Amino acid sequence: MLRQRYNRGVPESRQVVVYSRKGCHLCEVVKESLAKLSRRGGFTWQEVDVDSDTELRRQFSDEVPVVFIDGRKAFKYRMDEREFLRRLAS
């Protein structure tokens, strides 16, 4: 994997995962924010539908959306864009 060493204060491309489900309004809001913020670079993101897997459904139940940055839980239900960028740069 190639890493970008200097990208607007973000030392390398970070991995962001949002656990969500269909029909979830809060999930849509978070995904729209991630799509907008990803245009700045510094991270890639993917969506995982918790209803696609029995264990994920059990783990997250109704606690979606949940956003992880590099495998660490960062936000649940709502995501503040400024706080997201701060955490991304740390």
Summary of the structure (lengths in Angstrom):
residues: 90
radius of gyration: 13.3
end to end distance: 21.0
largest distance: 39.6
contacts: 234
relative contact order: 0.23
helix: 37%
strand: 28%
